[in-house]
Amino acid sequence: MIKVITYGTYDLLHQGHINLLRKAKELGDYLIVGVTSDSFDRGRGKLNVRNNVLERVEAVKATGYADEVIIEDYIGQKIDDIQKYNVDIFAIGSDWDGKFDYLNEFTRVIYLPRTEGISSTMLRAESTIDVKVGIIGCGRVASRFPSEAIVVSGVKVIGAYDINFEASRSLSTGDDNITAYTNIGELYDSVDAVYIATPHLSHYRYVKQAIEAGKHVLIETPMVLNGVQARELFGMAERKGVILMEANKTAHCPAFNHLMVMIKSGIIGEVVDVEASLSKLWDDDMSLREFDPQQAGGSLYELGSYPLLPIIKLLGVDYQNLNLYSRMEDGIDIYTKGVFRYPKAVCSFKVGLGVKTEGNLVVSGTKGYVYVPSPWWKTDYFEIRYEDQNENKKFFYKWDGAGLRYEIQEFISCILNRRFSSTRLRRRESICMADIMQQFMERKNFIEI
């Protein structure tokens, strides 16, 4: 039996894909098709893929040409697959001519002629209308948004608004496509969606206003500091038919998502403990908003959503108890430690603005544990460790730019595909984080140290 293998993204499956699969099938008796995973695509900078991996796999199966479909998840996998499946022929489109000649060492490489005049890139370009986005709040975080949005297809930043007009004018300087608005209503009239990066206490007002204007909303983390408000806003968004998504860059990082999937698949057994830490020393400038109690300053509000993320992603929103311990100075927490109790696990997190700690993420399981070194919230490397050190594995990934491109891509994907909740950060998870912020604000189960 002659085995043939081919690979592709197969986004927006079209006649060109079908023709290539048919030609590959004709080369042998058994055709294996490798479909790239979402995390692999993102890791390679392919941020414009429209269909998710499950949709693409089903589309390939529906052609009837594939005898077996596998997932391509890492660089170098082609060699592993060729040896694993004892492949006789590697087939790929002629637009890759010469690119895979190195595989001749392992199997026969054949470049198949591509169908002229059609491609996924062309179809995306024809079917995608750029989502026009306006920025609300033009401070330190928002200044990175335009350059990150440039690398994502289907989005165009066209406007900026800030109560301080000089801030919005400064952000738009040098970019003729971005208009600095003095009237937020005019901004809403010009855009399809907004990215909100204002101070925490104004999030609820701006999100509600944008939803009422019928605009999709990407809101900086923490979305709000009140669980009741979070539930209200998500409900409003769905009734209005618009997308509301929290902009937590770690939640949309390819490496972090791959790590979560691996842990949930049981690679370290049952999770019994998660420890996550994050701290920054900004005490050289106490005038920053982060140190102002009147502007919801403090370490939990500023940093808490990041270490809360892996705990909630892995163990869920139904914890039995949470105790918070904080060191307070001048009305804000310069350090907070939280301890969760779940039915079969205990988890903890530490955040600090005036206290420095090692920023690691450690997930302990019944078979092994995961170690992610600082800065784990910009995940580009992690280790799976076992009792037998010979079984340990190390994983390396790319972290591109400031990381906002990943959340922007997911936001645009949700808009185009009408998905009201992203699997990378579900609505119930954002609500849970808001509940915890509210608990701290109301000082429930709070102990000052």
Phi, psi and omega per residue, in radians:
M1 nan 2.276 3.124
I2 -1.628 2.102 3.137
K3 -1.735 2.317 3.129
V4 -2.082 2.465 3.085
I5 -2.271 2.477 3.060
T6 -2.482 2.813 -3.070
Y7 -2.363 2.729 3.046
G8 3.115 2.977 3.055
T9 -1.457 -0.673 3.111
Y10 1.011 0.699 3.073
D11 -1.343 2.453 -3.114
L12 0.827 1.036 -3.025
L13 -0.788 2.224 -3.056
H14 -2.326 -3.115 -3.055
Q15 -1.087 -0.543 3.094
G16 -1.097 -0.736 3.074
H17 -1.080 -0.803 -3.084
I18 -1.088 -0.736 3.121
N19 -1.092 -0.726 -3.126
L20 -1.156 -0.723 3.119
L21 -1.124 -0.682 3.118
R22 -1.113 -0.772 3.138
K23 -1.137 -0.680 3.110
A24 -1.132 -0.721 3.127
K25 -1.076 -0.648 -3.102
E26 -1.200 -0.266 -3.129
L27 -1.333 -0.304 -3.070
G28 -2.737 -2.744 -3.083
D29 -1.845 -0.379 -3.017
Y30 -2.481 2.127 -3.081
L31 -1.917 2.144 3.035
I32 -1.821 2.249 -3.128
V33 -2.024 2.136 3.074
G34 -1.651 2.159 3.127
V35 -1.918 2.241 -3.095
T36 -1.156 2.433 3.095
S37 -1.335 2.817 3.102
D38 -1.051 -0.756 -3.100
S39 -1.179 -0.625 3.121
F40 -1.171 -0.733 3.096
D41 -1.078 -0.801 -3.123
R42 -1.139 -0.711 3.138
G43 -1.094 -0.460 3.110
R44 -1.605 0.091 3.114
G45 1.511 0.131 3.112
K46 -1.490 1.584 -3.039
L47 -1.755 0.086 -3.079
N48 -1.895 0.212 -3.140
V49 -1.185 2.183 -3.022
R50 -1.441 -0.816 -3.089
N51 -1.604 2.492 3.083
N52 -1.357 2.993 -2.981
V53 -1.094 -0.632 3.137
L54 -1.135 -0.724 3.117
E55 -1.134 -0.675 -3.123
R56 -1.229 -0.671 3.088
V57 -1.099 -0.794 -3.138
E58 -1.101 -0.642 3.136
A59 -1.146 -0.707 3.110
V60 -1.137 -0.770 3.119
K61 -1.046 -0.664 -3.072
A62 -1.160 -0.333 3.106
T63 -1.208 -0.438 -3.132
G64 1.445 -0.012 -3.105
Y65 -1.567 -0.465 -3.063
A66 -1.462 2.174 3.014
D67 -1.433 -0.424 3.137
E68 -2.684 2.397 3.096
V69 -2.053 2.264 3.105
I70 -2.135 2.899 3.140
I71 -1.817 2.249 3.045
E72 -1.632 2.134 -2.955
D73 -2.208 -0.114 -3.104
Y74 -2.742 2.729 3.091
I75 -1.151 2.359 -3.125
G76 1.635 -0.088 -3.090
Q77 -1.161 -0.492 -3.099
K78 -1.018 -0.753 3.119
I79 -1.105 -0.782 3.132
D80 -1.045 -0.763 -3.099
D81 -1.174 -0.717 -3.140
I82 -1.028 -0.727 3.128
Q83 -1.310 -0.697 -3.108
K84 -1.104 -0.747 -3.058
Y85 -1.696 0.075 3.127
N86 0.936 0.986 -3.030
V87 -1.393 2.424 3.126
D88 -1.629 -0.589 -3.071
I89 -2.401 2.294 2.984
F90 -1.809 2.100 -3.108
A91 -2.018 2.430 -3.131
I92 -2.678 2.781 -3.116
G93 -1.122 2.636 -3.063
S94 -1.187 -0.258 3.074
D95 -1.207 -0.183 3.060
W96 -1.778 0.325 -3.035
D97 -0.877 2.138 3.113
G98 1.546 -0.378 -3.046
K99 -1.105 -0.595 -3.047
F100 -1.939 0.427 3.118
D101 -1.069 -0.465 -3.130
Y102 -1.090 -0.340 3.142
L103 -1.354 -0.154 3.102
N104 -1.066 -0.365 3.079
E105 -1.143 -0.437 -3.023
F106 -1.948 -0.433 -3.103
T107 -2.856 3.125 3.090
R108 -1.505 2.286 -3.119
V109 -1.830 2.219 3.109
I110 -2.194 2.249 3.086
Y111 -1.717 2.066 -3.074
L112 -1.617 2.447 3.122
P113 -1.122 2.361 3.136
R114 -1.520 2.724 3.072
T115 -1.325 2.113 -3.110
E116 -1.262 2.586 2.989
G117 1.473 0.138 3.105
I118 -2.615 2.433 3.082
S119 -2.804 2.828 3.092
S120 -1.102 -0.666 3.129
T121 -1.050 -0.762 3.131
M122 -1.123 -0.757 -3.131
L123 -1.125 -0.705 3.109
R124 -1.097 -0.728 -3.129
A125 -1.120 -0.666 -3.109
E126 -1.308 -0.560 -3.017
S127 -1.723 -0.167 -3.060
T128 -1.784 2.174 2.973
I129 -1.743 2.204 -3.098
D130 -0.977 2.292 3.029
V131 -1.352 2.061 -3.124
K132 -1.456 2.139 -3.030
V133 -2.049 2.422 3.020
G134 -1.993 2.534 -3.141
I135 -1.741 2.277 3.063
I136 -2.021 2.031 -3.053
G137 1.659 1.812 -2.946
C138 -1.949 0.831 -3.133
G139 -1.575 -2.636 -3.024
R140 -1.067 -0.783 -3.093
V141 -1.213 -0.803 -3.061
A142 -1.129 -0.438 -3.104
S143 -1.086 -0.371 -3.140
R144 -1.533 -0.230 -2.996
F145 -1.126 -0.857 -3.089
P146 -1.021 -0.765 -3.113
S147 -1.203 -0.508 3.083
E148 -1.329 -0.611 -3.127
A149 -1.214 -0.460 -3.105
I150 -1.020 -0.613 -3.050
V151 -1.483 0.004 3.137
V152 -1.868 2.216 3.122
S153 -1.343 2.658 3.076
G154 1.503 0.174 3.140
V155 -2.387 2.475 3.116
K156 -2.458 2.047 3.103
V157 -1.419 2.080 -3.039
I158 -2.120 -0.170 -3.073
G159 -2.672 2.796 3.114
A160 -2.553 2.480 3.107
Y161 -2.420 2.420 3.036
D162 -2.604 2.568 3.108
I163 -1.075 -0.411 2.992
N164 -1.715 1.779 -3.039
F165 -1.016 -0.560 3.137
E166 -1.074 -0.578 3.125
A167 -1.169 -0.770 3.130
S168 -1.226 -0.626 3.101
R169 -1.170 -0.664 3.120
S170 -1.116 -0.715 -3.136
L171 -1.154 -0.604 -3.096
S172 -1.478 -0.233 -3.126
T173 -1.069 2.267 3.129
G174 1.561 -0.067 3.102
D175 -2.246 1.794 -3.071
D176 -1.175 -0.267 -3.136
N177 -1.408 -0.296 -3.075
I178 -1.801 2.145 3.091
T179 -1.729 2.300 3.065
A180 -1.514 2.083 -3.072
Y181 -1.753 2.489 3.016
T182 -1.686 -0.276 -3.116
N183 -2.126 2.081 -3.077
I184 -1.161 -0.507 3.099
G185 -1.095 -0.658 3.102
E186 -1.181 -0.603 3.062
L187 -1.105 -0.821 3.133
Y188 -1.027 -0.653 -3.123
D189 -1.176 -0.335 -3.012
S190 -1.775 -0.192 -2.978
V191 -2.171 2.888 3.034
D192 -1.723 -0.442 -3.050
A193 -2.619 2.805 3.093
V194 -2.293 2.603 2.982
Y195 -1.938 2.107 -3.045
I196 -1.870 2.128 3.139
A197 -2.346 0.805 3.110
T198 -1.552 2.992 3.057
P199 -0.983 2.661 -2.990
H200 -0.866 -0.827 -2.995
L201 -1.212 -0.219 3.118
S202 -1.694 -0.088 -3.075
H203 -1.001 -0.852 -3.073
Y204 -1.009 -0.809 -3.095
R205 -1.100 -0.806 -3.089
Y206 -1.237 -0.682 3.121
V207 -1.101 -0.813 -3.137
K208 -1.066 -0.740 3.134
Q209 -1.099 -0.739 -3.129
A210 -1.174 -0.744 3.117
I211 -1.086 -0.757 3.117
E212 -1.075 -0.486 3.097
A213 -1.452 0.000 3.107
G214 1.371 0.484 -3.096
K215 -1.860 2.488 2.990
H216 -1.204 2.576 -3.021
V217 -2.291 2.207 2.928
L218 -1.919 1.988 -2.998
I219 -1.986 2.306 -3.128
E220 -1.070 2.608 3.133
T221 -1.388 2.502 -0.119
P222 -1.271 2.459 -3.067
M223 -0.985 -1.013 3.013
V224 -2.511 2.953 -3.124
L225 -1.854 0.458 -3.039
N226 -2.622 2.127 -3.104
G227 -1.131 -0.619 3.118
V228 -1.087 -0.756 3.124
Q229 -1.145 -0.691 3.131
A230 -1.065 -0.797 3.124
R231 -1.084 -0.739 3.140
E232 -1.065 -0.789 -3.067
L233 -1.190 -0.736 3.107
F234 -1.119 -0.683 3.097
G235 -1.120 -0.752 3.098
M236 -1.050 -0.782 -3.090
A237 -1.065 -0.763 -3.113
E238 -1.188 -0.684 3.113
R239 -1.129 -0.601 3.134
K240 -1.421 -0.224 -3.127
G241 1.338 0.505 3.126
V242 -2.092 2.786 -3.117
I243 -1.583 2.307 3.002
L244 -2.134 2.119 -3.072
M245 -2.430 2.403 3.101
E246 -1.436 2.332 -3.044
A247 -1.607 1.255 3.058
N248 -1.720 1.842 -2.978
K249 -1.114 -0.544 3.116
T250 -1.138 -0.673 -3.104
A251 -1.057 -0.464 -3.074
H252 -1.861 0.073 3.116
C253 -1.217 2.264 -3.104
P254 -0.977 -0.771 -3.097
A255 -1.151 -0.736 3.141
F256 -1.100 -0.730 3.135
N257 -1.138 -0.692 3.096
H258 -1.110 -0.717 3.118
L259 -1.059 -0.800 -3.141
M260 -1.050 -0.739 3.137
V261 -1.111 -0.755 -3.138
M262 -1.083 -0.768 -3.131
I263 -1.132 -0.764 -3.134
K264 -1.158 -0.409 3.121
S265 -1.349 -0.128 3.056
G266 1.708 0.296 -3.056
I267 -1.128 -0.433 3.055
I268 -2.027 0.311 -3.123
G269 1.400 -2.664 3.139
E270 -1.391 2.282 3.137
V271 -1.281 2.203 3.133
V272 -2.087 -0.171 -3.127
D273 -2.819 2.421 3.006
V274 -2.265 2.241 3.078
E275 -2.153 2.141 -3.114
A276 -2.355 2.391 -3.100
S277 -2.361 2.614 3.096
L278 -2.743 2.250 -3.138
S279 -2.594 2.682 3.068
K280 -2.459 2.469 3.066
L281 -1.812 1.791 3.131
W282 -2.006 0.369 -3.011
D283 -1.242 -0.021 3.067
D284 -1.396 -0.168 3.138
D285 -2.477 1.443 -3.080
M286 -1.315 -0.036 3.125
S287 -1.457 -0.116 -3.131
L288 -1.111 2.646 3.096
R289 -0.944 -0.592 -3.093
E290 -1.065 -0.294 -3.131
F291 -1.903 0.183 -3.101
D292 -1.793 1.967 -3.134
P293 -1.123 -0.420 3.133
Q294 -1.312 -0.235 3.116
Q295 -2.025 0.491 3.134
A296 1.009 0.799 3.064
G297 -1.316 3.039 3.116
G298 2.071 2.819 -3.004
S299 -1.237 -0.649 -3.102
L300 -1.194 -0.824 -3.134
Y301 -1.145 -0.658 -3.057
E302 -1.368 -0.690 -2.980
L303 -2.074 -0.262 -2.924
G304 -1.055 -0.552 -3.063
S305 -1.148 -0.379 -3.139
Y306 -1.319 -0.961 3.100
P307 -1.219 -0.388 3.050
L308 -1.175 -0.532 -3.038
L309 -0.973 -0.990 -3.106
P310 -1.124 -0.545 3.117
I311 -1.124 -0.862 -3.094
I312 -1.234 -0.662 3.121
K313 -1.085 -0.688 -3.041
L314 -1.547 -0.560 -3.038
L315 -2.052 -0.090 3.006
G316 1.601 -3.118 -3.060
V317 -1.651 -0.139 -3.038
D318 -1.709 1.103 3.063
Y319 -1.384 2.710 -3.090
Q320 -1.498 -0.561 -3.065
N321 -2.770 2.594 3.040
L322 -2.437 2.180 3.034
N323 -1.975 2.363 -3.119
L324 -2.028 2.325 -3.136
Y325 -2.180 2.142 -3.026
S326 -2.291 2.580 2.943
R327 -1.775 2.052 -3.041
M328 -1.814 2.435 3.021
E329 -2.516 2.207 3.100
D330 0.950 0.649 3.022
G331 1.523 0.037 3.099
I332 -2.245 2.786 3.060
D333 -1.550 1.994 3.062
I334 -1.454 -0.187 3.113
Y335 -2.738 2.339 3.062
T336 -2.433 2.370 3.008
K337 -2.087 2.347 3.104
G338 -2.077 2.473 3.120
V339 -2.197 2.035 3.103
F340 -1.680 2.519 2.956
R341 -2.083 2.120 3.051
Y342 -1.894 2.940 -3.132
P343 -0.942 -0.653 -3.102
K344 -2.285 0.416 -3.106
A345 -2.728 2.715 3.004
V346 -2.255 2.263 -3.084
C347 -2.237 2.734 3.129
S348 -2.532 2.707 3.059
F349 -2.477 2.699 3.097
K350 -2.351 2.357 3.047
V351 -2.342 2.542 -3.133
G352 -2.669 2.437 2.994
L353 -1.888 -0.334 3.120
G354 -2.200 0.131 3.113
V355 -2.288 2.309 -3.118
K356 -1.752 2.362 3.100
T357 -2.471 2.803 3.108
E358 -1.182 2.180 -3.050
G359 -1.556 1.110 -3.131
N360 -1.750 2.811 2.930
L361 -2.139 2.173 3.118
V362 -2.229 2.179 3.104
V363 -2.039 2.037 -3.064
S364 -1.744 2.356 3.134
G365 -2.303 3.078 -3.084
T366 -1.336 -0.221 3.120
K367 -2.012 -0.310 -3.094
G368 3.100 -2.926 3.115
Y369 -2.553 2.835 3.116
V370 -1.904 2.360 3.081
Y371 -2.135 2.145 3.072
V372 -2.127 1.986 -3.085
P373 -1.291 2.870 3.058
S374 -1.141 2.438 -0.048
P375 -1.563 1.785 -3.056
W376 -1.100 -0.449 -3.111
W377 -1.276 -0.181 2.963
K378 -1.975 1.032 -2.927
T379 -1.009 2.085 2.988
D380 -2.349 -0.012 -3.116
Y381 -2.768 2.423 2.993
F382 -2.686 2.856 -3.131
E383 -2.181 2.476 2.957
I384 -1.812 2.093 -3.045
R385 -2.070 2.502 -3.115
Y386 -2.265 3.009 3.083
E387 -1.029 -0.762 3.049
D388 -1.515 1.871 -3.053
Q389 -1.090 -0.348 3.104
N390 -1.169 -0.321 -3.135
E391 -1.615 -0.094 -3.119
N392 -1.047 2.566 3.123
K393 -2.299 2.497 3.096
K394 -2.047 2.445 -3.096
F395 -2.223 2.308 -3.119
F396 -2.130 2.449 -3.118
Y397 -2.445 2.925 3.036
K398 -1.610 2.444 2.941
W399 -2.061 1.904 -3.037
D400 -1.649 2.389 3.045
G401 1.018 -2.514 -3.138
A402 -1.512 -0.086 3.097
G403 1.607 -0.195 -3.125
L404 -1.204 -0.399 -3.099
R405 -1.063 -0.529 -3.110
Y406 -1.244 -0.722 3.124
E407 -1.268 -0.592 3.099
I408 -1.119 -0.776 3.135
Q409 -1.064 -0.752 3.135
E410 -1.163 -0.659 3.109
F411 -1.071 -0.845 3.140
I412 -1.128 -0.693 3.109
S413 -1.066 -0.739 3.118
C414 -1.103 -0.680 3.128
I415 -1.135 -0.859 -3.060
L416 -1.185 -0.557 -3.085
N417 -1.793 0.093 3.078
R418 0.993 0.765 3.076
R419 -1.740 2.029 -3.051
F420 -1.436 -0.210 3.118
S421 -2.450 2.246 3.111
S422 -1.515 2.404 3.097
T423 -1.157 -0.370 -3.111
R424 -1.295 -0.513 3.013
L425 -2.654 1.648 -3.058
R426 -1.242 2.776 -3.131
R427 -1.044 -0.706 -3.120
R428 -1.138 -0.492 3.124
E429 -1.294 -0.716 3.053
S430 -1.092 -0.709 3.123
I431 -1.118 -0.725 3.121
C432 -1.055 -0.746 3.107
M433 -1.102 -0.703 3.111
A434 -1.134 -0.648 3.071
D435 -1.061 -0.713 -3.128
I436 -1.183 -0.711 3.069
M437 -1.063 -0.706 3.131
Q438 -1.156 -0.710 3.110
Q439 -1.029 -0.738 3.124
F440 -1.162 -0.745 -3.131
M441 -1.076 -0.645 -3.140
E442 -1.546 -0.001 3.089
R443 1.013 0.726 3.033
K444 -1.465 2.357 -3.130
N445 0.878 0.666 -3.093
F446 -1.894 2.324 3.124
I447 -2.231 2.191 3.118
E448 -1.499 2.372 -3.141
I449 -2.060 nan nan
